[in-house]
Amino acid sequence: MTVRTRFAPSPTGFIHLGNLRSALYPWAFARKMGGQFILRIEDTDQERSSQEAVDVIIEGMRWLGLDIDEGPFYQMQRMERYRTVIAQMLQEGLAYPCYMSEVELNALREAQMANKEKPRYNGLWRPEAGKTLPPIPADIQPVIRFKNPLSGSVVWDDAVKGRIEISNEELDDLVIARPDGTPTYNFCVVVDDLDMKITHVIRGDDHVNNTPRQINILKALGGIPPVYAHLPTVLNEQGEKMSKRNGAMSVRDYERGGYMPEAVLNYLARLGWSHGDAEVFTQEQFVAWFDLDHLGKSPAQHNPEKLLWLNHHYIQHADPVDLAQRVEPFAKQLGIEYHQGPDWVGVVKLLKDRANTLIEIAEGAQLFYQKNISHDAAQLATHLKPEVIPALQEFMQRFEASDGTQPAIAAAMKETLSQHGLKMPALAMPIRYALFATTQTPAIDAVMALMGKKETLARLQNCLKIG
């Protein structure tokens, strides 16, 4: 059997980390088993669905590296197929038209609740041997209902929740087509899974209640139910279900916020699955290790600090050339002309160990490319004290005579400090402020090596004139 999994989102404009986890696990399982991963867009809610939302879904998956083998398939483009199946079911007696009006149905539900009964359709229009149906009303367009089995149970071994059994007496005859002929969600899902030969359905546990109905329809159509794995909900920091309403960030927000897709994928993988104590792993390792047996049975809670920590880890260990390319879009947004000035890769390499996001690297890089530096006279006087000026001048001479490398600069500073009986901050702080009008910089010898002799000496000389 070839494993075939699917991700079937509704394109309603917002896709958060909890949604993407429902794409990550079926993708990983298909890759692990050498199968196929299908993208299906469930866009029957035409009022809320949009192509822009579809684009967000596809872009988010592409950003995480979740490639698809088939699709995207759109349910709205499969309407003829659904209607054909409904006609076939009517002909074979698997479904029937129901003329109960909305008013009658509401009255039935109210009476059942008043009697403390479970609200459900009473089978009034269900054809049975020897049963006389009511006269067909002239002013009612019927819905189409599935003839759910009246006895027995629906049983499946859920890969996450274990054995689940639902009595058919708990299920009424599901509406599979509305009065205008539009097929309903649960019906479309079954036909899609059947046609696309889906073997494993890995999805959120908010679909558990749909599963017994879908299994019954699938069996009626001659299909074999797939393996189901219903994932526990992802909760936000407050313990509520993750949603836009509860402050969840969209996947685009993370991309725009300077997060590495590798970090987000690693984080998502651990948000409901584990492999021993492994916290940090590559996409390749994740696929090699992934299985359904180690999916979590309890709700996972979103931890922004953990995600930020992982992002910092991936930035720290990234290849400087690759990282520099990733930071470029953020540098452009800040107006940094990184092609003019210090070596861009060198600057990124210098900044990456202290950064949590790509944006933080870009913000730190601004210091190296600013054209006009404005020094505060009082601050300059504080750092450029008279007793420090001779040491600074001597250091500038040693620096100019050196080869300009970081070790040579460090040696020049050490010799100057020793000559004048000073400690490192006495010289480093004035140099930092002279170069950037701030004392918050990476290691000053590394900074000067990147800036180069000409620019470094020009800035220092300028400050000596001002001071």
C-alpha positions as CSV (number, residue, x, y, z in Angstrom):
1,M,0.0,0.0,0.0
2,T,1.3,3.4,-0.9
3,V,0.8,5.9,1.9
4,R,-1.2,8.9,0.8
5,T,-1.9,11.8,3.3
6,R,-3.5,15.2,2.8
7,F,-3.7,18.7,4.2
8,A,-7.2,20.1,3.7
9,P,-7.4,23.7,5.0
10,S,-10.3,26.2,4.5
11,P,-8.9,29.4,2.8
12,T,-10.5,31.9,5.1
13,G,-7.5,34.3,5.3
14,F,-5.6,33.3,8.4
15,I,-3.3,30.3,9.0
16,H,-1.5,30.1,12.3
17,L,1.0,27.6,13.8
18,G,-1.7,25.2,15.0
19,N,-3.0,25.0,11.4
20,L,0.4,24.4,10.0
21,R,1.1,21.6,12.4
22,S,-1.9,19.8,10.7
23,A,0.1,20.1,7.5
24,L,3.5,19.2,9.0
25,Y,2.6,15.8,10.4
26,P,0.9,14.3,7.4
27,W,3.7,15.7,5.2
28,A,6.3,14.1,7.4
29,F,4.5,10.8,7.5
30,A,4.2,10.7,3.7
31,R,7.9,11.5,3.4
32,K,8.9,8.9,6.0
33,M,6.9,6.2,4.3
34,G,7.8,7.1,0.7
35,G,4.2,8.1,0.0
36,Q,2.4,11.1,-1.4
37,F,1.2,14.3,0.2
38,I,-1.8,16.0,-1.2
39,L,-3.0,19.6,-0.8
40,R,-6.8,20.0,-0.9
41,I,-8.4,23.4,-0.6
42,E,-11.9,23.1,1.1
43,D,-13.3,26.3,-0.4
44,T,-17.1,25.6,-0.3
45,D,-17.6,28.6,2.1
46,Q,-17.6,31.0,-0.8
47,E,-18.4,34.0,1.4
48,R,-15.2,33.7,3.4
49,S,-12.9,31.9,0.9
50,S,-10.5,33.9,-1.3
51,Q,-7.6,33.3,-3.6
52,E,-5.5,35.5,-1.4
53,A,-6.1,33.2,1.5
54,V,-5.1,30.2,-0.7
55,D,-1.9,32.0,-1.6
56,V,-1.1,32.6,2.1
57,I,-1.5,28.8,2.8
58,I,0.7,27.8,-0.2
59,E,3.3,30.4,0.7
60,G,3.4,29.3,4.3
61,M,3.9,25.7,3.3
62,R,6.6,26.6,0.8
63,W,8.4,28.8,3.4
64,L,8.5,25.8,5.8
65,G,9.7,23.4,3.0
66,L,6.5,21.4,2.9
67,D,6.4,20.4,-0.7
68,I,3.3,18.7,-2.2
69,D,3.0,15.8,-4.6
70,E,-0.5,16.5,-5.9
71,G,-2.7,19.6,-5.9
72,P,-3.9,22.0,-4.9
73,F,-7.3,20.5,-5.6
74,Y,-10.3,22.8,-5.0
75,Q,-13.6,21.5,-3.8
76,M,-15.5,24.1,-5.8
77,Q,-14.0,22.7,-9.0
78,R,-15.3,19.2,-8.1
79,M,-19.0,20.1,-7.7
80,E,-20.1,17.9,-10.7
81,R,-18.3,14.9,-9.2
82,Y,-20.2,15.4,-5.9
83,R,-23.6,15.8,-7.6
84,T,-22.9,12.6,-9.6
85,V,-22.2,10.7,-6.4
86,I,-25.3,12.0,-4.8
87,A,-27.4,11.0,-7.8
88,Q,-25.9,7.5,-7.6
89,M,-26.7,7.3,-3.9
90,L,-30.3,8.3,-4.5
91,Q,-30.6,5.7,-7.2
92,E,-29.1,3.0,-5.0
93,G,-31.3,3.9,-2.0
94,L,-28.3,5.1,0.1
95,A,-29.8,8.6,0.4
96,Y,-33.3,10.2,0.1
97,P,-35.0,13.6,-0.3
98,C,-36.2,15.1,2.9
99,Y,-39.0,17.8,2.7
100,M,-39.1,18.8,6.4
101,S,-39.1,22.6,6.5
102,E,-36.7,24.6,8.7
103,V,-39.7,25.6,10.8
104,E,-40.7,22.0,11.3
105,L,-37.1,21.0,12.1
106,N,-36.7,23.8,14.7
107,A,-40.0,22.8,16.3
108,L,-38.9,19.2,16.5
109,R,-35.6,20.1,18.2
110,E,-37.3,22.4,20.7
111,A,-39.7,19.6,21.7
112,Q,-36.9,17.1,22.0
113,M,-34.9,19.5,24.2
114,A,-38.0,20.2,26.3
115,N,-38.2,16.4,26.9
116,K,-34.5,16.3,27.7
117,E,-33.8,14.3,24.6
118,K,-30.8,14.8,22.2
119,P,-31.9,17.0,19.3
120,R,-31.9,15.0,16.1
121,Y,-33.8,14.4,12.9
122,N,-36.6,11.8,13.5
123,G,-36.5,10.1,10.1
124,L,-39.9,11.4,9.0
125,W,-39.0,11.2,5.3
126,R,-36.7,8.2,5.5
127,P,-38.1,5.5,3.2
128,E,-38.5,2.1,4.7
129,A,-40.3,-1.1,3.6
130,G,-44.0,-0.8,4.4
131,K,-43.8,2.8,5.4
132,T,-46.1,5.4,3.9
133,L,-44.3,8.8,3.4
134,P,-46.2,12.1,3.9
135,P,-47.5,13.9,0.8
136,I,-44.7,15.9,-0.9
137,P,-45.3,19.6,-0.2
138,A,-45.3,21.8,-3.3
139,D,-43.4,24.8,-1.7
140,I,-40.4,23.0,-0.2
141,Q,-37.1,22.2,-1.9
142,P,-35.8,19.1,-0.3
143,V,-32.4,18.5,1.3
144,I,-30.8,15.1,0.6
145,R,-30.1,13.0,3.6
146,F,-27.8,10.0,3.9
147,K,-29.4,6.8,5.2
148,N,-27.3,6.2,8.3
149,P,-27.3,2.6,9.6
150,L,-29.9,2.3,12.4
151,S,-28.1,-0.3,14.5
152,G,-24.6,-1.3,15.3
153,S,-21.6,1.0,16.0
154,V,-18.9,2.9,14.2
155,V,-15.5,1.7,15.5
156,W,-12.0,2.8,14.7
157,D,-8.6,2.6,16.3
158,D,-7.4,6.2,16.4
159,A,-3.6,6.5,16.1
160,V,-3.7,9.1,18.9
161,K,-6.8,8.5,20.9
162,G,-7.0,4.7,20.8
163,R,-10.1,2.7,20.2
164,I,-13.3,4.9,19.7
165,E,-16.8,3.4,19.4
166,I,-19.9,5.4,18.6
167,S,-23.4,3.8,18.5
168,N,-25.3,4.4,15.2
169,E,-28.3,5.2,17.4
170,E,-26.5,8.4,18.4
171,L,-26.2,9.5,14.7
172,D,-29.2,10.8,12.7
173,D,-29.4,10.9,8.9
174,L,-26.9,13.5,7.8
175,V,-27.8,16.2,5.3
176,I,-25.4,15.7,2.3
177,A,-26.9,18.3,0.0
178,R,-28.7,21.5,0.7
179,P,-32.0,22.6,-0.9
180,D,-30.1,24.3,-3.7
181,G,-28.2,21.1,-4.4
182,T,-24.9,22.3,-2.9
183,P,-23.2,19.3,-1.2
184,T,-22.2,19.6,2.5
185,Y,-18.8,19.6,4.1
186,N,-18.8,16.0,5.5
187,F,-20.0,14.6,2.3
188,C,-17.4,16.4,0.1
189,V,-14.6,15.2,2.4
190,V,-15.6,11.6,2.0
191,V,-15.8,11.7,-1.7
192,D,-12.4,13.5,-1.9
193,D,-10.7,11.1,0.5
194,L,-12.2,8.2,-1.6
195,D,-11.2,9.6,-5.0
196,M,-7.8,10.7,-3.8
197,K,-7.1,7.3,-2.2
198,I,-6.2,8.8,1.1
199,T,-4.8,6.1,3.5
200,H,-4.1,8.2,6.6
201,V,-6.1,11.2,7.8
202,I,-4.0,13.2,10.3
203,R,-6.0,16.2,11.5
204,G,-7.1,18.2,14.6
205,D,-9.4,16.5,17.1
206,D,-12.1,19.1,16.5
207,H,-13.0,16.7,13.6
208,V,-13.5,13.6,15.9
209,N,-17.3,14.2,15.9
210,N,-17.3,14.2,12.1
211,T,-15.4,10.9,11.8
212,P,-18.2,8.4,12.5
213,R,-20.5,10.0,10.0
214,Q,-17.7,10.1,7.4
215,I,-16.8,6.5,8.0
216,N,-20.5,5.4,7.4
217,I,-20.7,7.3,4.2
218,L,-17.4,6.0,3.0
219,K,-18.4,2.4,3.7
220,A,-21.7,2.9,1.9
221,L,-19.8,4.0,-1.1
222,G,-17.7,0.9,-1.0
223,G,-14.6,2.5,0.4
224,I,-12.2,1.3,3.2
225,P,-11.8,3.8,6.0
226,P,-8.3,5.3,6.3
227,V,-6.2,5.3,9.5
228,Y,-7.3,8.3,11.6
229,A,-5.0,10.3,13.9
230,H,-6.8,13.1,15.7
231,L,-4.3,15.6,17.0
232,P,-5.0,17.4,20.4
233,T,-5.6,21.1,20.2
234,V,-2.8,23.7,20.3
235,L,-3.4,26.1,23.1
236,N,-2.1,29.7,23.4
237,E,-0.1,31.0,26.4
238,Q,-3.3,31.5,28.4
239,G,-4.4,27.9,27.9
240,E,-7.1,28.8,25.3
241,K,-7.5,27.2,21.9
242,M,-5.1,29.0,19.5
243,S,-7.0,31.2,17.1
244,K,-6.8,34.6,15.5
245,R,-9.4,35.8,18.1
246,N,-7.1,34.8,20.9
247,G,-4.1,36.6,19.5
248,A,-2.4,33.9,17.4
249,M,0.1,35.1,14.9
250,S,-0.2,34.1,11.3
251,V,2.6,32.3,9.6
252,R,3.3,35.4,7.6
253,D,3.9,37.3,10.9
254,Y,6.7,34.9,11.8
255,E,8.3,35.2,8.4
256,R,8.1,39.0,8.5
257,G,9.3,39.0,12.1
258,G,12.7,37.5,11.1
259,Y,12.1,33.9,12.1
260,M,14.0,31.1,10.4
261,P,11.7,28.5,8.8
262,E,14.0,25.7,10.1
263,A,13.4,27.0,13.7
264,V,9.6,27.2,13.1
265,L,9.5,23.7,11.7
266,N,11.6,22.3,14.5
267,Y,9.3,24.1,17.0
268,L,6.1,22.8,15.4
269,A,7.4,19.3,15.2
270,R,7.8,19.3,19.0
271,L,4.4,20.8,19.5
272,G,2.7,17.5,19.9
273,W,5.3,14.9,19.0
274,S,8.6,13.8,20.5
275,H,11.7,11.7,19.8
276,G,13.2,11.0,23.2
277,D,14.8,14.1,24.6
278,A,15.7,15.6,21.3
279,E,14.9,19.3,21.2
280,V,16.9,20.5,18.2
281,F,16.9,18.5,14.9
282,T,17.0,19.1,11.2
283,Q,14.1,18.5,8.8
284,E,15.9,15.4,7.6
285,Q,16.2,14.0,11.1
286,F,12.5,14.8,11.8
287,V,11.4,12.9,8.8
288,A,13.6,9.9,9.6
289,W,12.3,9.8,13.2
290,F,8.7,10.6,12.7
291,D,6.0,8.1,13.4
292,L,2.4,8.2,14.6
293,D,3.1,6.2,17.8
294,H,4.8,9.2,19.4
295,L,2.1,11.8,18.8
296,G,1.1,13.5,22.0
297,K,-2.3,12.7,23.6
298,S,-2.6,15.9,25.5
299,P,-3.1,19.5,24.2
300,A,0.2,21.2,23.4
301,Q,0.8,24.7,24.6
302,H,2.4,27.4,22.5
303,N,5.6,28.8,24.1
304,P,6.9,31.9,22.3
305,E,10.1,32.0,24.4
306,K,10.9,28.4,23.3
307,L,10.4,29.4,19.7
308,L,12.6,32.5,20.1
309,W,15.3,30.3,21.7
310,L,15.2,27.9,18.8
311,N,15.4,30.8,16.4
312,H,18.5,32.1,18.2
313,H,20.0,28.6,18.0
314,Y,19.5,28.3,14.3
315,I,20.8,31.8,13.7
316,Q,23.9,31.1,15.8
317,H,24.7,27.9,13.8
318,A,23.8,29.2,10.3
319,D,26.3,29.5,7.5
320,P,27.3,33.2,7.4
321,V,26.9,33.5,3.6
322,D,23.4,31.9,3.6
323,L,22.4,34.0,6.7
324,A,23.6,37.2,5.1
325,Q,21.3,36.5,2.1
326,R,18.4,35.9,4.4
327,V,19.0,39.2,6.3
328,E,19.2,41.3,3.1
329,P,15.4,41.8,2.7
330,F,15.2,43.2,6.3
331,A,18.3,45.4,5.6
332,K,16.6,46.8,2.6
333,Q,13.5,47.7,4.6
334,L,15.8,49.7,6.9
335,G,17.4,51.4,4.0
336,I,20.8,49.9,4.6
337,E,23.1,50.1,1.6
338,Y,25.0,47.0,2.5
339,H,26.9,46.9,-0.9
340,Q,28.6,50.1,0.1
341,G,30.8,49.8,3.2
342,P,32.1,46.9,5.3
343,D,31.9,43.3,4.1
344,W,28.2,42.4,4.5
345,V,28.8,38.7,5.3
346,G,31.4,39.7,7.8
347,V,29.0,42.1,9.5
348,V,26.3,39.5,9.7
349,K,28.8,36.9,11.0
350,L,29.8,39.3,13.8
351,L,26.3,40.0,14.8
352,K,24.6,36.6,14.6
353,D,25.7,35.2,18.0
354,R,23.8,37.9,19.9
355,A,20.6,38.0,17.7
356,N,17.3,36.3,18.3
357,T,15.8,37.2,14.9
358,L,17.0,38.3,11.4
359,I,15.5,41.7,12.1
360,E,17.8,42.1,15.1
361,I,20.8,41.4,12.8
362,A,19.6,44.0,10.3
363,E,19.1,46.5,13.1
364,G,22.6,45.9,14.5
365,A,24.1,46.2,11.0
366,Q,22.8,49.8,10.7
367,L,25.7,51.0,12.8
368,F,28.2,49.8,10.1
369,Y,26.6,51.6,7.2
370,Q,25.3,54.9,8.6
371,K,26.6,57.9,6.6
372,N,26.3,60.8,9.0
373,I,26.9,60.1,12.6
374,S,25.7,62.7,15.1
375,H,27.7,62.8,18.4
376,D,26.3,64.3,21.5
377,A,28.9,66.8,22.7
378,A,28.3,66.0,26.4
379,Q,28.6,62.2,25.8
380,L,31.7,62.7,23.7
381,A,33.3,64.7,26.4
382,T,32.4,62.1,29.0
383,H,34.2,59.3,26.9
384,L,37.0,61.4,25.4
385,K,38.6,62.6,28.6
386,P,41.9,64.5,28.4
387,E,43.9,61.7,30.0
388,V,42.6,59.3,27.4
389,I,43.4,61.4,24.3
390,P,47.2,60.6,24.2
391,A,46.4,56.8,24.5
392,L,43.9,57.1,21.7
393,Q,46.3,59.0,19.4
394,E,49.0,56.4,20.1
395,F,46.6,53.5,19.4
396,M,45.6,55.2,16.1
397,Q,49.3,55.2,15.1
398,R,49.8,51.6,16.0
399,F,46.6,50.7,14.2
400,E,47.6,52.5,11.0
401,A,51.0,50.7,11.1
402,S,49.3,47.3,11.6
403,D,48.0,44.9,8.9
404,G,44.4,45.8,10.0
405,T,43.4,42.3,11.1
406,Q,41.6,41.6,14.3
407,P,44.6,40.0,16.0
408,A,46.8,42.9,15.0
409,I,44.2,45.4,16.3
410,A,43.9,43.5,19.6
411,A,47.7,43.5,20.0
412,A,47.8,47.3,19.3
413,M,45.2,48.0,21.9
414,K,46.9,45.8,24.5
415,E,50.3,47.5,23.9
416,T,48.7,50.9,24.1
417,L,46.9,50.1,27.3
418,S,50.0,48.7,28.9
419,Q,52.1,51.8,27.8
420,H,49.6,54.2,29.5
421,G,48.6,52.0,32.5
422,L,44.9,51.9,31.4
423,K,42.3,49.2,31.5
424,M,40.3,48.1,28.4
425,P,37.1,50.1,29.0
426,A,39.1,53.3,29.2
427,L,40.1,53.0,25.5
428,A,37.3,50.7,24.1
429,M,34.4,53.0,25.2
430,P,35.8,56.2,23.6
431,I,36.5,54.2,20.4
432,R,33.0,52.7,20.3
433,Y,31.4,56.1,20.8
434,A,33.6,57.8,18.2
435,L,32.8,55.2,15.6
436,F,29.1,54.8,16.2
437,A,27.8,57.4,18.7
438,T,26.9,54.4,21.0
439,T,28.8,52.3,23.5
440,Q,26.8,49.1,22.6
441,T,28.7,47.3,19.9
442,P,30.3,43.8,19.4
443,A,34.0,43.3,20.2
444,I,35.6,46.5,19.2
445,D,38.7,44.9,17.6
446,A,36.4,42.8,15.4
447,V,34.4,45.9,14.6
448,M,37.4,47.9,13.5
449,A,38.7,45.1,11.4
450,L,35.4,45.1,9.5
451,M,35.3,48.9,9.2
452,G,38.8,49.0,7.7
453,K,41.6,51.4,8.4
454,K,40.5,54.3,6.3
455,E,37.0,54.6,7.7
456,T,37.9,53.8,11.3
457,L,40.8,56.3,11.4
458,A,38.6,59.0,9.7
459,R,35.9,58.6,12.3
460,L,38.4,58.6,15.2
461,Q,40.2,61.7,13.8
462,N,36.9,63.5,13.3
463,C,36.0,62.9,17.0
464,L,39.3,64.2,18.1
465,K,38.7,67.4,16.2
466,I,35.2,67.7,17.8
467,G,36.5,66.9,21.2
